[in-house]
């Protein structure tokens, strides 16, 4: 009688453990990502900082920012494409 009672209890515990909800897939990755991001709204808050303009208009600002004056780039020329051509 005792063995039947122990068997029923163990089966009951096994059934209850088998019905436990598992964590959502990717839950830990999402929580780590959210903890690593200091300000998730940074792109929305800094829209006024980004100047508007085309590549030709922004070239002067970029040259001032980097401190390198480059007269070789005009219009749609690209240093990257020139590097691949060699």
Helices and strands as residue ranges (DSSP letters): H 2-18, H 27-36, H 42-45, H 55-66, H 79-85
